[in-house]
Amino acid sequence: MLIAPSILNANQLKLGEAISQAAAAHISRFHLDIMDGHFVPNLSYGPALVADFKQSYPQLTAEVHLMSDVPETLVPAFVEAGADLLLLHYEAMPEANLLHWLDYLATKGVKAGLVLNPKTDIAVLTKFAPKVAQVLLMTVFPGFGGQRFLKDAPARITAARQLLDQINPAVQLEVDGGIDATTAAQCRQAGAEIFVAGSFIFKKGSIADQIQQLTQAIR
């Protein structure tokens, strides 16, 4: 089980301090939300943030969640910046383009992941699961942090895990959106293995204490 804090919800003027505190609490992976203002109605970081993250914390994993429909511009840029894992949205491009970029990431030695929005049929995993290391199921609609966890998410997680086990059992299943100690436990029971949490970790008090609560919830 892994916790991947979303730095989008940290105090942006104290971002390095927040990352260091989380790393000291045994976090080895961070979730970097990249929003282009077009695919989703919000803006966040660019490749420079990823490059700075890897320069400052080379021992940590940079998991880049690319919420953009211009992969031809941004995928190579984030590969060059040092992304360890790049998560692409199924909804952001035609299937043929998605297959192209998954193959591209393989040639660059960057792990690839596929993201599905809450309304996307999990049956699409049949085509893409052999090419990815990870699947991220959104448990809110993407674009903003701090949203409420969708009640139908656990059943969807279970169905996705069962499908992945038939096609490519090595694929890890991640959840993102509205994750706290209660919803993380529900997702863990449903079959999730990686948990993205932002507001719960960075906006509720001690970062170390919040991580400890989440760790206990997913054991």
Beta strands, then each sheet from edge to edge (+ up, - down):
strand 1: 2-5
strand 2: 29-35
strand 3: 61-67
strand 4: 85-89
strand 5: 111-116
strand 6: 134-138
strand 7: 172-176
strand 8: 194-197
sheet 1: 1+ 8+ 7+ 6+ 5+ 4+ 3+ 2+
end
